[in-house]
Amino acid sequence: MSIALDNVQDFTDAELLKLTRYALASLMLGKSVTIAGRALTREDAPSLRETIEWLEQRIEADSADTGGTIALVQFVRER
């Protein structure tokens, strides 16, 4: 994962979402994780899931407010 942890205040919601999902996935694999000096364990998983939901809602709301675009792709099988 390529997110610099030196400027946490500069993270976008999308970057924070990626980081939080990474932390949750690591915990699900039984690993402990340290992010910005905070050690996380499996007991932190519910909190991480809540944070993921919160960030997803913020991103969705921001996308709706700014007229975000949705890209649709149709795959056609060549004969």
Summary of the structure (lengths in Angstrom):
residues: 79
radius of gyration: 16.4
end to end distance: 39.5
largest distance: 55.9
contacts: 144
relative contact order: 0.13
helix: 54%
strand: 8%
